[in-house]
Amino acid sequence: MIKKDSLFELIQSFSATEKRHFKVFATSKDKNYTQLYNTYNNCVYNNDSKVLDNLPKNYNIKNIAVEKNYLYNLLLNSLNDYHKNSSVDFIIDSLNKQIEILIQKGLHNQALNLINKAKKKAKEAQIENSLIRTFELEQEVYNKTQDYKKLLNSIDQTRELINTISNQYAYKELAFEMNYKEIQFRDTNKEIHFSQLQTIMKNKLMLNEDLALSYKAKMFLYQTKAMYYGIVNDEVLSIFYFERMIRLMESAPLLIKQNPIDYILVFANIAMGKINIKKYEELLSDISAIENSPEKFKIKNNQVFNANLFYFTQPYLLEIYTALNKKEDVLSTIKTIEEISETYKPFVIKTALLNTAKSIAISSFYLGDFKKSLKYMNQIFDDPLGKYSRGHIFNMILHYELGNEQLLGSLVSSTKRLLTQQNRLSKAEEIMIDFFSKIIKSRDNISVKFLFTDYLKNVKALLDDEDAYNSLRYFDVIKWMESKIEHLSAIRQ
């Protein structure tokens, strides 16, 4: 396996405007570094030897490891300079440095003016933990001016701030513990697992929202509750708490402007929930609103945000159009995704790509394009994360529709083996594996119809089973079986 080159990865992560800034930022530097940067920037391979092979012949190689390290740090400094006014954290950090200089020069009143400015900005941006150093500098000013009354008041405010931050971290710990427990669910006894989730939910911090002392504490509180209700399949309450997160974020528009990806990710959870409970028209309105968020919140136009906005809206639009049987819209949306996806892929998390592949696979299936559907399902199962997919039933259905009887036989066996090893073989998958084991041996329409009719009853009986529900909602198995029975009945007539 080829080791990834850090310099290559850093340069490839730069946006077009960041690259333009670097070229200006680095104009006074050695020409060698500009040539080295250009070579890495123009190379398509994340392979050190291939990059170095493309260096200009007049490149003066002294110590390439040292030069790469220098360029790497130069790029980071350029990013720091470019983004110095892009977030309140950066601004407060810069103000603190200016305050230190003013204190060293004995310009205490000027230092206090900047301290008040930093406090105001931090309050607007709900970033209390950035102010610890500011309060320390304030106390240094009051100590040097011997204003001990104000110094003691500043210490009291700092103690209150520390208490608020401590409260925030207590809620943060609960949120990430819930997240960790959700991941552990794959390998944990169900009864023990839900007992652990209940322990988190019974924590006094979760029982009283008034105990959340800050914006971030409230966000972690709502996040924990939303995740919990998502895990126990209470979609309505899960959506409720994710929507509370969205409303809270919208009450602090500066935060959305600075961290727009977080806003998109919370929306994605709402979208998944509304897809599951079939709130399609409502979600269409939500998607329209989220697509207008750049203008509403003055979000800076960049590829990372655009990519996430694209990947966390288009797949849901595709699922809505499929559910509403809007075939033209389905075809148009698939075409849009396929045309643009390569441009945006590097800027989104893997789960977004896999979710998009799932949406295209299922939409293509309903269009009757089984080959395209299989192409995208293979993308899911070829990925390491794909082994945890709930799409195994759908994959078997897809191969059945393609007439891959011989392959279906081995797929049934391998699926059962894999899910058993992972301790994830639900009743739904057991029934469908048994169904396909028998149906590939049936040679006439009468016996096939009998199997479909018999197993449809078994599948319907599982709708109240929690584990089975998670497998069945990936793809509407009942609707598929009913359509097959209807088709077989028409053939018989």
C-alpha positions in Angstrom: 0.0 0.0 0.0 1.4 3.4 -1.0 1.8 5.8 1.9 -0.2 9.0 1.4 1.9 12.1 0.9 0.8 14.8 3.4 2.0 17.7 1.2 0.0 16.4 -1.8 -3.1 16.0 0.3 -2.8 19.5 1.8 -2.4 21.1 -1.6 -5.3 19.1 -3.1 -7.5 20.3 -0.3 -7.0 24.0 -1.2 -9.9 25.8 -2.8 -9.3 28.0 -5.9 -9.3 31.2 -3.8 -6.9 29.6 -1.3 -4.5 28.7 -4.1 -4.6 32.3 -5.5 -3.9 33.7 -2.0 -0.9 31.3 -1.6 0.6 32.5 -4.9 0.5 36.1 -3.6 1.5 35.1 -0.1 4.6 33.2 -1.4 5.8 35.6 -4.0 8.8 36.7 -2.0 9.9 33.1 -1.3 12.6 31.1 -3.0 11.7 30.1 -6.6 12.4 26.5 -5.7 9.3 26.4 -3.4 7.1 27.8 -6.1 8.2 25.1 -8.5 7.8 22.4 -5.9 4.2 23.7 -5.2 3.3 23.9 -8.9 4.5 20.3 -9.4 2.4 19.0 -6.6 -0.6 21.1 -7.6 -0.5 19.8 -11.2 0.1 16.2 -10.3 -2.9 13.7 -10.2 -1.1 11.0 -8.3 -0.8 10.8 -4.5 2.6 9.2 -4.9 5.8 11.0 -3.8 8.0 9.4 -6.4 5.7 10.2 -9.3 5.4 13.8 -8.1 9.2 14.2 -7.9 9.7 12.7 -11.4 7.7 15.7 -12.7 9.9 18.4 -11.2 11.4 20.8 -13.7 14.9 19.9 -15.0 16.3 23.1 -13.6 14.9 22.4 -10.1 17.8 22.7 -7.6 17.3 19.7 -5.3 19.2 20.3 -2.1 17.4 18.4 0.6 13.9 17.5 -0.7 12.6 16.4 2.7 13.5 19.7 4.3 12.1 21.6 1.3 8.8 19.7 1.5 8.5 20.4 5.2 9.2 24.1 4.6 6.6 24.3 1.9 4.1 22.4 4.0 4.5 25.0 6.8 4.4 27.8 4.3 1.0 26.5 3.1 -0.3 26.3 6.6 0.8 29.9 7.3 -0.9 31.0 4.1 -4.1 29.3 5.2 -3.9 31.0 8.6 -3.4 34.4 6.9 -6.3 33.7 4.5 -8.8 32.6 7.2 -7.7 35.0 9.9 -11.0 37.0 9.6 -13.2 34.0 8.7 -14.2 32.9 12.2 -14.6 34.6 15.6 -12.2 32.1 17.1 -9.5 33.4 14.7 -10.4 37.0 15.4 -10.4 36.6 19.2 -7.1 34.8 19.1 -5.7 37.7 17.0 -7.2 40.2 19.5 -5.6 38.4 22.4 -2.2 38.7 20.8 -2.8 42.4 20.1 -3.9 42.8 23.8 -0.7 41.2 25.0 1.4 43.6 22.9 -0.6 46.7 24.2 -0.1 45.5 27.8 3.6 45.1 27.3 3.7 48.6 26.0 1.8 49.9 29.1 -1.2 50.9 27.0 -3.7 49.6 29.4 -6.8 51.5 28.4 -6.3 50.5 24.8 -5.9 46.9 25.9 -9.2 47.1 27.8 -11.0 48.4 24.7 -9.9 45.3 22.8 -10.8 43.1 25.7 -14.4 44.4 25.6 -14.4 43.9 21.8 -13.3 40.3 22.2 -16.0 39.7 24.9 -18.7 41.1 22.7 -17.7 39.0 19.6 -17.5 35.8 21.7 -20.9 36.4 23.1 -22.4 37.0 19.6 -20.8 33.8 18.4 -21.6 31.7 21.5 -17.9 30.6 21.9 -17.4 31.1 25.6 -14.3 28.9 25.8 -12.3 31.3 23.6 -12.5 33.9 26.4 -10.4 32.2 29.1 -7.2 33.8 27.8 -9.0 37.2 27.4 -10.0 37.2 31.0 -6.5 36.3 32.1 -5.2 39.4 30.2 -7.9 41.5 31.7 -6.8 40.5 35.2 -3.2 41.3 34.2 -4.3 44.8 33.3 -6.2 45.3 36.5 -3.3 43.9 38.5 -0.8 46.4 36.9 -3.2 49.3 37.4 -3.9 48.1 40.9 -7.7 48.1 40.4 -8.2 45.1 42.6 -12.0 45.4 42.9 -12.3 45.0 39.1 -9.7 42.3 39.2 -11.7 40.3 41.7 -14.9 40.8 39.6 -13.0 39.5 36.6 -12.0 36.4 38.5 -15.7 35.8 39.5 -16.7 36.1 35.8 -13.9 33.7 34.9 -15.1 31.2 37.4 -18.6 31.5 36.1 -17.3 31.1 32.5 -15.4 27.9 33.6 -18.6 26.6 35.1 -20.4 27.2 31.9 -17.7 25.5 29.9 -17.7 22.5 32.3 -21.5 22.2 31.9 -21.0 22.3 28.1 -18.4 19.4 28.3 -20.7 17.4 30.5 -23.4 17.5 27.8 -20.8 16.9 25.1 -19.7 13.8 26.9 -23.3 12.4 27.0 -23.7 13.2 23.3 -20.6 11.3 22.2 -21.3 8.5 24.7 -24.7 8.1 23.0 -22.9 8.2 19.6 -20.4 5.5 20.7 -23.2 3.3 22.1 -25.0 3.5 18.8 -21.9 2.2 17.0 -21.4 -0.5 19.6 -25.0 -1.7 18.9 -23.6 -3.9 16.2 -21.7 -6.1 18.7 -23.7 -5.7 21.9 -26.5 -7.8 23.4 -29.7 -5.8 22.6 -31.1 -5.9 26.2 -27.7 -4.7 27.6 -27.4 -2.1 24.9 -30.8 -0.4 25.6 -30.1 -0.5 29.3 -27.0 1.5 28.7 -28.9 4.0 26.5 -31.5 4.4 29.3 -28.7 5.1 31.8 -27.6 8.1 29.6 -31.2 9.3 29.2 -31.8 9.2 33.0 -28.9 11.4 33.7 -30.1 14.5 35.6 -28.7 16.7 32.8 -31.0 15.0 30.3 -34.1 15.3 32.5 -34.0 19.0 32.9 -33.2 21.2 29.9 -32.9 24.3 32.2 -29.6 22.8 33.4 -28.0 23.4 29.9 -26.3 26.8 30.5 -25.1 27.7 27.0 -25.9 27.4 23.3 -23.5 24.5 22.9 -24.8 22.7 25.9 -28.3 22.9 24.5 -27.1 21.6 21.1 -25.5 18.6 22.7 -28.7 18.0 24.8 -30.9 18.0 21.7 -28.4 15.9 19.7 -28.3 13.2 22.4 -32.1 13.0 22.6 -32.4 13.0 18.8 -29.9 10.1 18.5 -31.6 8.1 21.2 -35.0 8.3 19.7 -33.5 7.5 16.3 -31.9 4.3 17.7 -35.2 3.2 19.3 -37.0 3.9 16.0 -39.2 6.8 17.3 -38.7 8.9 14.2 -41.2 11.6 15.2 -39.4 12.4 18.4 -36.0 12.1 16.7 -37.1 14.6 14.1 -38.5 16.9 16.8 -35.1 17.2 18.5 -33.2 17.6 15.3 -35.5 20.4 14.4 -34.9 22.0 17.8 -31.2 21.9 16.9 -32.0 23.6 13.5 -34.1 26.3 15.2 -31.4 26.9 17.8 -28.8 27.2 15.1 -31.0 29.7 13.2 -31.2 31.8 16.3 -27.4 32.4 16.0 -27.0 33.1 12.2 -23.4 34.0 12.7 -22.6 30.4 13.7 -24.3 29.1 10.6 -22.3 31.5 8.5 -19.1 30.2 10.1 -20.0 26.5 10.3 -22.5 25.9 7.5 -21.6 22.2 7.1 -22.9 21.6 10.7 -26.2 23.1 9.6 -26.4 20.9 6.6 -25.6 17.7 8.6 -28.3 18.4 11.1 -30.8 18.9 8.3 -29.7 15.6 6.8 -30.9 13.8 9.9 -34.2 15.5 9.6 -34.5 14.5 5.9 -33.7 10.9 6.7 -36.4 10.8 9.4 -39.0 12.4 7.1 -38.2 10.0 4.3 -38.8 7.1 6.8 -42.2 8.4 7.9 -43.2 9.4 4.4 -43.5 13.2 5.0 -42.6 13.8 1.4 -44.3 17.2 0.7 -43.1 18.6 4.0 -39.5 17.5 3.2 -39.7 19.1 -0.3 -40.4 22.4 1.4 -37.5 21.8 3.9 -35.1 21.1 1.0 -36.2 24.3 -0.8 -35.4 26.3 2.4 -32.0 24.6 3.0 -31.1 25.3 -0.7 -31.8 29.0 0.0 -29.6 29.0 3.1 -26.5 30.4 1.4 -28.4 33.6 0.6 -30.3 33.8 3.8 -27.2 33.4 6.1 -24.7 34.9 3.7 -22.7 31.7 3.6 -19.4 32.0 1.7 -19.5 30.2 -1.7 -17.0 27.4 -1.7 -16.7 23.8 -3.0 -16.9 22.1 0.4 -20.2 23.7 1.3 -21.6 23.3 -2.2 -20.6 19.6 -2.2 -22.3 18.9 1.1 -25.4 20.9 0.1 -25.6 18.8 -3.1 -25.0 15.4 -1.4 -27.4 16.1 1.4 -30.3 17.3 -0.7 -30.2 15.5 -4.1 -30.4 11.9 -2.8 -33.5 12.8 -0.7 -35.1 14.6 -3.7 -34.5 11.4 -5.6 -36.1 9.2 -2.9 -39.1 11.6 -2.8 -39.6 11.6 -6.6 -39.3 7.8 -6.6 -41.9 7.4 -3.8 -44.3 9.9 -5.6 -43.7 8.0 -8.9 -42.4 11.2 -10.7 -40.4 9.3 -13.3 -39.2 12.3 -15.3 -37.9 14.0 -12.1 -36.2 10.7 -11.1 -34.4 10.5 -14.4 -33.4 14.2 -14.3 -32.1 14.0 -10.7 -30.0 10.8 -11.4 -28.5 12.6 -14.4 -27.7 15.7 -12.3 -26.0 13.5 -9.6 -24.0 11.5 -12.2 -22.8 14.6 -14.0 -21.7 16.5 -10.9 -20.7 13.8 -8.4 -17.1 13.4 -9.5 -16.4 17.1 -8.9 -17.9 17.0 -5.4 -16.8 13.6 -4.1 -13.5 14.7 -2.5 -15.4 17.1 -0.2 -18.0 14.9 1.5 -17.9 12.1 4.1 -18.1 8.5 2.9 -21.6 7.9 4.3 -23.0 10.6 2.1 -21.6 8.9 -1.0 -22.9 5.5 0.1 -26.4 7.0 0.8 -26.4 8.6 -2.7 -25.4 5.2 -4.2 -28.3 3.6 -2.3 -30.8 6.2 -3.6 -29.8 5.8 -7.2 -29.8 2.0 -6.9 -33.4 1.9 -5.5 -34.7 4.6 -7.9 -33.1 2.8 -10.9 -34.8 -0.4 -9.7 -38.2 1.2 -9.8 -37.4 2.5 -13.3 -36.6 -1.1 -14.4 -33.0 -0.3 -15.0 -31.7 -3.3 -12.9 -28.1 -3.1 -14.4 -27.6 0.5 -13.2 -29.2 -0.5 -9.8 -26.7 -3.3 -9.5 -23.8 -1.1 -10.4 -24.6 1.2 -7.5 -25.3 -1.6 -5.0 -21.9 -3.0 -5.9 -20.3 0.4 -5.0 -21.9 0.0 -1.6 -20.8 -3.6 -0.9 -17.3 -3.0 -2.3 -16.7 -0.3 0.3 -15.5 -1.4 3.8 -18.5 0.4 5.4 -20.8 -1.5 3.0 -20.6 -4.6 5.1 -22.8 -2.9 7.7 -25.4 -2.0 5.0 -29.1 -3.0 5.5 -29.3 -3.6 1.8 -28.8 -7.4 1.7 -32.5 -8.2 1.1 -32.7 -5.6 -1.7 -29.5 -7.0 -3.2 -31.0 -10.5 -3.4 -34.2 -9.1 -4.9 -32.1 -7.3 -7.5 -30.3 -10.4 -8.6 -33.6 -12.2 -8.8 -35.0 -9.6 -11.1 -31.8 -9.8 -13.3 -32.4 -13.6 -13.6 -29.0 -14.4 -12.0 -30.3 -17.7 -10.5 -26.9 -19.4 -10.2 -25.3 -16.3 -8.6 -28.4 -15.8 -6.4 -27.8 -19.2 -4.9 -24.3 -18.4 -3.7 -25.3 -14.9 -2.7 -28.0 -16.3 -0.4 -25.4 -18.6 1.3 -22.8 -15.8 1.6 -25.3 -13.3 2.9 -26.5 -15.7 5.6 -22.9 -16.4 6.6 -21.9 -12.8 6.7 -24.9 -11.6 8.8 -24.5 -14.5 11.2 -20.8 -13.6 11.7 -21.8 -10.0 12.4 -24.6 -11.1 14.7 -27.0 -9.0 12.5 -29.2 -11.7 11.0 -32.7 -10.4 11.7 -35.9 -12.3 11.2 -36.6 -10.4 8.0 -33.3 -11.5 6.5 -33.9 -15.1 7.7 -37.3 -15.2 6.0 -36.1 -13.7 2.8 -33.0 -16.0 2.6 -35.3 -18.9 3.1 -37.7 -17.5 0.4 -34.9 -17.1 -2.2 -33.5 -20.6 -1.3 -36.8 -22.1 -2.3 -37.8 -19.8 -5.2 -34.7 -20.4 -7.3 -35.8 -24.1 -7.3 -39.3 -23.4 -8.5 -39.9 -23.9 -12.2 -43.6 -22.9 -12.8 -45.7 -19.8 -12.2 -48.1 -21.6 -9.9 -45.4 -22.6 -7.3 -43.7 -19.2 -7.6 -47.0 -17.4 -6.9 -47.6 -19.7 -4.0 -44.2 -18.9 -2.5 -44.7 -15.2 -2.9 -48.2 -15.3 -1.4 -47.0 -17.5 1.6 -43.9 -15.4 2.3 -45.7 -12.1 2.0 -47.8 -13.1 5.0 -44.6 -13.9 6.9 -43.0 -10.5 6.0 -46.2 -8.6 7.0 -46.1 -10.3 10.4 -42.7 -8.8 11.0 -43.7 -5.1 10.8 -43.9 -4.8 14.5 -40.5 -6.4 15.0 -37.9 -3.7 15.6 -34.9 -5.4 14.0 -36.9 -6.6 11.1 -38.3 -3.2 10.5 -34.8 -1.7 10.1 -34.1 -4.2 7.4 -37.4 -3.9 5.6 -37.5 -0.1 5.4 -34.3 0.0 3.3 -36.5 -1.2 0.4 -40.3 -1.7 0.3 -40.3 -5.5 0.2 -44.0 -5.8 0.7 -44.8 -3.5 -2.2 -42.4 -5.5 -4.4 -44.0 -8.9 -3.4 -47.5 -7.6 -4.0 -46.6 -6.4 -7.5 -45.0 -9.8 -8.3 -48.2 -11.6 -7.1 -50.4 -9.2 -9.2 -48.2 -9.8 -12.2 -48.3 -13.6 -11.8 -52.1 -13.4 -11.4 -52.4 -11.5 -14.7 -50.2 -14.1 -16.5 -52.5 -16.9 -15.2 -55.6 -15.2 -16.5 
